[in-house]
Amino acid sequence: MDKEQGTAPLLRFKGYTDAWVQRKLGEVAERTTGGGTPSTSNDELWGTGYPWIQSSDLVEHDISAVNVRKYVTPRGINESAAKLIPQNSIAIVTRVGVGKLAVIPFEYATSQDFLSLSDLNLDTLFSTYSIYRRLQKELNQVQGTSIKGITKDELLNKSIVTPLKSEEQTTIGNFFHTLDNTITLHKRKLDGLRELKNGYLQQMFPQDGESVPRLRFSEFTETWQEKKLDELLTERNEQTEESDEYPLMSFVGNVGVVPKGEQYDRSFLVKDDSKKYKRTELGDFIYSSNNLETGSIGFNKTGKAVISPVYSIFFSNNAFESQFVGLLSKRKDFINKMIHFRQGVMYGQWRIHEKDFLKIKILAPSIVEQNMIVDFFRSTDIQIEVMQTKLEKLVLLKRAYLQRMFV
């Protein structure tokens, strides 16, 4: 391979001091292969045989995750532009989904959205992470621009800077592979906690037609009682300007009341001559009529704030009652009850009037049992938040290492 003298990364493993060299991707692999799609109207070309990879089968930022959903027969390979590609090749998305790539540990074929690199002249893992880092760097530079694809020539003409010694390549590749495995493990733990919470949400509240939950704290045996929400909640409709005591915040689906950032700032929607917002306090129950399906419903876990007047806000004399309703709002049966009262208004918006919302009937236990249920889910949420924080730190750590351990 032609080698152009490069430089060295900021962070290296001990014992390596040689300058790195620049190589084009076309020099990294002895073989490059595109893809194709056998006729989808011929069942004899599909069903068994070789994995056929689509862009959607790859997971962004994960070079090991491949979710194979389709298989192509040997006849499908012979009667289409699809080619059989050897195991341990790098599949790179070149059309929709540019930036995704993966090492494929088995023989496979791909759609035309890919270019695969085989018979590599460098360590496989190092090559994959180096290409990933190069593509991500370019994507970040043109953030906000729609990238429809990259041609084969454009991709193969891109350069990466690599160590001369294969041992250093392997050490770096294995380091990032171990880090990715740790990230994957934390993702699985986080997903497991979320699934566990969803399971508790199903079992710790009565099912349709039942009056007690199937999973319950042992000291409680009383039947849950039917109540209207107006027995638990009162509307809070107090409009005021933002202040140091009541800062302007956003209410974000599945998150809650959070400080405004550029992503959530909608203050420009309020006219200059009427900068009035709704006041909310810690423990308030809040919903947006128009975005129930996306999770714009729950309770205020942050504290004093003002938010957009489009939200409906409620409080209870016992803070646990609003939080109990907040837990109910994570269940589909509760959302379906709310949607029953939804009315269309101008500009394609929806509205659930507060007076109608308060008519909804629910089953509720005693205040003491409500408190224990709320505490239980609060503890579960804390575990989820801790795992989420660990995962975010690992992702940031990987990003920092990618910046410092590659040129």
N, C-alpha and C positions, 0 to 999 in steps of 0.2 A: 504494500500500500504506500502511496505517496504520503509523506509525513511533513507537516509544516510545524516548526518549533512553536510551542505554545507557552503557557505559564503554569503555575501551580495553584491549587485551591488554598483558601485561607486556613482550612482545618484538615489535617492529615493524620493517618495512623503512624505511630512511631516506627522508624526504620526506613521510611521512604522519603527520598530527597530529590529524585530526578524530576526534571521539568516534564510536564505533560505535552502531548502533541495533538495537533488538530487533524481530524479526519472527517471526510464527508460520509453521510450515511450510506451512500452507494458503495463505499469501500468497506463498510462494516460487515456486509453479508455477501456471500458468494452467489446467492440466489434470491430473487425477489419475485413474488407471485401475487397477481390480482385475484379477483373473485368473480362469481357469476351466480345466477339464480336459475335452477332448473324450472321447467314449466310447472306452475302450481296447479294446472288443470289435469295433470297426469299423475294419478296416485301411485303409479308404479315407480316413480322417481323419488318418492318420499317414504318415510316411515321407519326404516331400519338401515343400518350401514354406518356411515361416517357422520360425526357431528358437523352441523352446518351453522356457522356463527354469524349472527347479525349484530349490528351496532348496539342494539338494546340489550344484548346478552352480556355486555361488558359493564363493569361498575366504574364510574368515574373515580379517579385517584386511587384505584386498587388494581395493581398489575397482576394479581393472582386470581381474582374473582371472575369466573366464566360460568354463566348460567345457560347451559345448552338446552334449547327448547325444541329444536328440529334436527332431524337426521335425514341424510340424503343417501340413496342407494348407489352402488357402483354404476348402474346404468345412468342415474342422474348426473354423475360426474362426467361420464362419456358423452352425454347428449346435451351438455351445456358448457358455458364458459368457466364454470367452477373447476378448480383444480385441487388435487389432493396435496396437502402441505404437510411436511414432516413434523413430528413432535418437537417441542422445545424451540419452536419458531416464535417470532414476535409479530403479533397481529396488530396493525395500526389502523385506526379509523381515519379515512381520508375524505369522507363526505359529512353527512349530518352526524354530529357528535365528535368533531375534530378535537383531539386532545386525549381521547380514550385509547388505551392500548393494553395488551396483556401478553404474558408468556403462556403459550398453550402447551400443556404437558402431554398432549396426545395428537395423533393424526387428525386432521380436520380439513374442512373446506369453508369458504366464507362467501358472503354476498359481495357484490361489486363495490361495497362501501369500504373495502379494506385493501391495504397492501401489506403483505407478509414478508418478513425478512428471515431467511433460513441459512443454515450452514455458516454461522457467525464466525468472524475472525477475532472477536473479543469475547470476554466473559458474558454469558447471556443475561444474568441479572444486572450487571453493571450497565450493559448496553441499554437495557430496558429502562432503568431509572434515569440514565443520561438522556435518552430520547424524551422520556416523560418530562424531565426538568426543562429541556429545551422548548418543547411544545407549550408547556404551561407558562414559561417566561414570555413567549410570543403572544399567547392568549391574553395574559395580564396587561401587556402593552397596548392591546387594541380592545380593552374591555368596553363593552357596550356596543361594539360593532358586530353585526351579524356575519359569521364566517360560514359560508355554505360548503366549503371544501378546499382541498389542496390536491394538486396534480401529482402524479408519480414523480415526474422530473423535479418539481419543486421540493418534494419531500427528500428525495435522494441527494439533492444538491445542498441540503442543510448540513451544517458542520457541528460536530461535538468535539470536545477536548478530552483526551483520555490518557491514563498512565501508560508508560511503556511496559511496565512489568505486569504480567498477567496475575501475579499474586496480589498486587494492590487492587486490581480490578475486582478480583474475587472477594477480597476482604471487604471492600466497599459495598459490593452487591449483596453479600451475606448480611452485612450490618443493617442495610435498609430492609431486607427481607424479614429479618428478625423484628425490626421495629414495626413493620406492617402487620406481622402476625400478632404482635401485642395490641395494636390498634384494632384489629379484627376481633380479638378476644374481648376487648372492652366493649366493642359494638354489640357483640352477642350478649354479654352480660346486661347491657343497657336495654337491648330488645327484650331480653328475658324478664327484666324487672317491669317493663311496660306491659308485657303480656300478662304477667302476674297481677298487676294492678287492674287490668281490664277484666281478668277472671274474677277478682274480688268484687268489682263493680257489678258483675252479673250475679254473683252468689250471695252477696251481703245485703241485697235489696229484694223484696218479694217479686216473684215472677208474675206474669199476667194471670189473674184469677186466683192468686194466693194472697194470704194476709200476713205471712211471716216469711223471713228470708230462709234460705236453705243452709246458710252458714251464718252462725250467730255467736256472740259472746255468751258463755255458759250461764251467767247469772240472770239472763233475761229470758222470760217465757211468755210475756204478755203479747196479745195480738196487736199488730200495728193498726192505728186508727186513721180513717179517711179524714182529710182536712183540705180546705181550700187554701191556696197560697196566701190569700189575704189574712189568714189566721197566723201566718208566720212572718210575712213581709209587709212593709209599707213603702210606697214610692217615695224616693228622694228626688225632688225636682227643684233644686236650688241653683240658680244661675248666678255666676259672679265672674269677675276678671281674675286672671292669674296673678299670683303674688308669691312672695318668698315662702309663705306658709303653705300655699296651695299652688305649686308649680304646674305648668301645663305639661301633661303627659299623654301617652297613647294607650289605648286598650287593644292588645294584640291577641288574636285567636290562639288558644292553647298555651298562652304565656301569661297574660294578665295585664295589669297596669305597669307600664315601663316608661323610663325617661325617653323623651323624643330624640330620635336620631334622624338623619336624612332619609332613611328608608321609610320611617313611619310618620314623618312630619306632614300633616295635612292642615296646618294652621292657615295656609293661604286660602282655604275654602271658606273661612269666616270673613265676612265683610269688615273693612276697616272701621266702619262707624258702629259696629256692634260686636266688639271682641268679648262676647259673653260665652262662658263655658259652664258645664255642669260640675258641681262639686261632688266629690266622692271621698269616702272615709274607709279606713281599714275594715275589712270584712263585708263591705257592700257586695251585693249580687248585681251583675251587669250583663246586659245582652244587647246585641245589634240585630234587629229584625231581619236585615238583608243578608246577613252572613252566618246564619246559624250552622249551616252544613260545614263551614270551614272552621268552626270552633270559636266564633266570636261570642262566647258566653262563658260565664264563670264568676269568680269573686275576686275582690281587690285584696291582694296579699302584700301590697306595698305601703299603703297609708294615704295621708292627705294629698289630694291632687285635684286638678280640674281637667276634664276631658271633653271631647266633642259633644255638642248637644244632641247628636243623632242617637246616642246610647240611652237606654232605659236603665235606671239605677234604683235599687231597693235596699232597705236596711231592716234589721230586726232588733228587738229589744235584747234578745239573747244572740250574741254573735254567732253561736254555733248553728242557729237555724238558717241563716243566710249561707253559711258554709255547707250545711247539709243539703240545701237546695242546689248549691254549686256542684256538689258531687252527683246529685240526681241529673244535672244538666249534661253530664258526660254519657248518659244512657240514651240510646236511640228512642226508646219508648217515650221518654220525657220530651225529646225534641219533636217527635211526631205529634204529641199533644199540643205543643206550641204552634207547629205549622198549621194545625187545624184552624187557628185563629188568624192566620196571616192573610192580609189583604194587599192587593196591588194598588200602588199609588203612582204618581207621575214619574217619568224618566226611567221606567223599568224597575223602580225600587219596591221593596216590600215593607209592610208595617204590621207590627203586632201591638195593638194598643195596650197600654199598661193595665187598664181596667179589665180587659179580656184576659191578659196573662194572669192576673190575680184570681180569676175564676177557676183556674186549673185545679183539679183535685189530685191529691197525691196520698200515698200511705206513709205515715210517719210514726216512729216510736216515741217513747218518752224523751224528755230533754237529756236525761242522764245517758240513755243509750245513744242518742244523737251525738253527744259529746265524745263518747268512746269511739264511735264510727269515724267522726271527723279526725280525732287524734290518731287513729290507726292509719288513715289515708295520708295524714300530714307526715307521719313517720315514713310511709312508703315514698312519698314525694321527695323527702329529704334524701333518701337513699338514691333515688333517680337523679336528683340534682348533683349529688356527690359524684356519681358515676359519669354523668354528663360533663362535669368539670374536668375529671381525669381524662376523659376522651378528648376534649377540646385542647387540653394541655399537650397531649401526645401528638395531635395533629399539628399544633403550632411548633412543637419540637421537631417534627419531621420536616416541616417547611424551612425551619432555620438550618437544619443539617443539609438539606438540599442546596441551600444558597451558599453554604460555606464549604461543602465537601466536593462541589463540582465547580468547574470554571465556566 
